[in-house]
Amino acid sequence: MMKHKFGKLMMSVTVSFSLLMGGTAVLQAQPAHAAISSSKASSIISSAKHYLGTPYKFGASTSTTRYFDCSSFTKKVFGMHGVSLPRESEDQAKKGKAVSKSNLKPGDLVFFYKPVHHVGIYIGGGKMIHTYGSPGVMISTINSGWWKDHYAFARRV
């Protein structure tokens, strides 16, 4: 806490001095959104895999891990790692930044249907971890069959 206050004070003094002496100050812009690191993505995926086989239940509460629906699953798993997501897949689809299918990285959220009705977590190798029907939380490929035909877009949070 003290370190943070000292850092803010030093920044304030530096900017004030720069303005006083030169009339302008140049500050490095911070990105409006910073994507999760690859190590955090790896941890998120590891946590998600812990739930493989957990049953699917539409409208599942976010306060349980006995069963999930697709968006309660992504909300819970990302939340375990300090990344807050809204409850509904449609709202999760508005977070982060758009990512093309060819530039997917592990940890990206992948969405299906338009309008969005399903979300999963990209784990690499053309696969995602998600939950839908039986057997519950599972790993599926996004590059063939039903999932390929219904892929909508991805977001990096």
C-alpha positions in Angstrom: 0.0 0.0 0.0 2.8 2.4 1.0 4.8 1.5 -2.1 1.8 2.2 -4.3 1.2 5.7 -2.7 4.9 6.5 -3.1 4.8 5.5 -6.7 1.8 7.7 -7.4 3.5 10.6 -5.6 6.7 10.2 -7.6 4.7 10.1 -10.8 2.8 13.3 -9.8 6.1 15.1 -8.9 7.8 14.0 -12.2 4.8 15.1 -14.4 4.5 18.4 -12.5 8.3 19.1 -12.8 8.2 18.2 -16.5 5.3 20.5 -17.2 7.0 23.3 -15.2 10.3 23.0 -17.0 9.3 22.1 -20.5 5.7 22.9 -20.9 4.7 19.4 -22.0 4.8 15.9 -20.5 4.9 12.6 -22.3 3.3 9.7 -20.5 3.3 6.2 -21.8 -0.3 5.2 -22.6 -1.6 2.1 -20.8 -3.7 -0.2 -23.0 -7.4 -0.1 -22.2 -7.3 -3.9 -22.0 -4.5 -6.3 -21.2 -5.0 -9.9 -22.2 -4.3 -12.7 -19.8 -0.7 -14.1 -19.9 0.1 -17.5 -21.3 0.9 -18.8 -17.8 -2.5 -17.6 -16.5 -4.1 -19.2 -19.5 -2.4 -22.4 -18.7 -3.6 -22.3 -15.1 -7.1 -21.5 -16.3 -7.1 -24.5 -18.6 -5.6 -26.8 -15.9 -8.5 -25.7 -13.6 -11.0 -26.3 -16.3 -9.7 -29.8 -16.9 -10.2 -30.6 -13.2 -14.0 -30.5 -14.0 -14.0 -32.9 -16.9 -17.1 -35.0 -16.7 -18.9 -32.6 -14.3 -22.6 -32.8 -15.4 -24.3 -30.2 -17.6 -27.4 -28.4 -16.3 -28.9 -25.5 -18.2 -29.2 -22.4 -16.0 -26.8 -23.8 -13.4 -26.0 -21.5 -10.4 -22.6 -19.9 -10.3 -22.4 -20.9 -6.6 -22.0 -24.6 -7.3 -19.4 -26.8 -9.0 -21.7 -29.9 -8.9 -22.9 -29.0 -12.4 -22.4 -26.2 -15.0 -23.9 -24.7 -18.1 -21.5 -23.3 -20.6 -21.3 -19.7 -19.2 -21.4 -20.6 -15.5 -18.4 -22.9 -16.3 -16.3 -20.2 -18.0 -17.3 -17.6 -15.3 -16.3 -20.0 -12.5 -13.0 -21.1 -14.1 -11.8 -17.6 -15.1 -13.0 -16.2 -11.7 -10.8 -18.8 -9.9 -7.9 -16.9 -11.5 -9.0 -13.3 -10.9 -10.7 -12.7 -14.2 -14.3 -11.5 -13.8 -16.7 -12.5 -16.5 -20.5 -11.8 -16.7 -22.9 -14.7 -16.1 -24.4 -15.0 -19.6 -22.5 -16.1 -22.8 -24.0 -13.2 -24.7 -22.5 -10.7 -22.2 -19.2 -12.6 -22.1 -19.0 -12.2 -25.9 -18.7 -8.4 -25.4 -15.6 -8.7 -23.2 -12.0 -8.5 -24.3 -11.0 -8.0 -27.8 -11.9 -9.9 -31.0 -9.5 -12.6 -32.2 -9.6 -14.3 -35.6 -9.9 -18.0 -35.7 -6.4 -18.3 -37.2 -4.9 -16.4 -34.3 -6.5 -18.2 -31.4 -4.4 -18.8 -28.3 -5.1 -21.0 -25.3 -7.3 -19.2 -22.9 -9.4 -17.4 -25.5 -13.1 -17.7 -25.3 -14.8 -19.2 -28.3 -18.4 -18.5 -29.1 -21.0 -20.4 -31.2 -24.3 -19.5 -32.9 -25.3 -16.0 -33.9 -26.7 -14.6 -31.7 -24.4 -16.2 -29.2 -25.8 -19.2 -27.3 -22.6 -21.1 -26.4 -19.1 -20.4 -25.1 -16.0 -22.6 -24.5 -12.4 -22.1 -23.6 -9.9 -22.6 -26.4 -7.1 -25.0 -25.2 -5.0 -25.1 -28.3 -4.6 -27.7 -31.1 -8.0 -26.8 -32.5 -9.8 -27.9 -29.3 -11.9 -26.3 -26.6 -13.1 -27.3 -23.2 -16.7 -26.6 -22.5 -19.9 -28.2 -21.3 -23.1 -29.0 -23.3 -25.3 -32.0 -22.7 -23.8 -35.4 -22.0 -21.1 -36.1 -20.7 -20.9 -32.6 -19.2 -17.6 -30.8 -19.2 -15.6 -32.2 -22.2 -13.0 -31.4 -24.8 -14.2 -31.0 -28.4 -12.6 -30.0 -31.7 -13.8 -26.7 -33.1 -12.5 -27.4 -36.7 -14.8 -30.2 -37.8 -18.4 -31.3 -37.6 -21.1 -29.5 -35.7 -18.8 -27.1 -33.8 -17.0 -26.0 -37.0 -20.4 -25.3 -38.7 -21.7 -23.2 -35.8 -18.5 -21.3 -34.8 -19.2 -17.6 -34.5 -16.1 -15.8 -33.2 -13.6 -15.6 -30.4 -12.6 -13.0 -27.7 -9.3 -12.6 -25.8 -10.0 -11.4 -22.2 
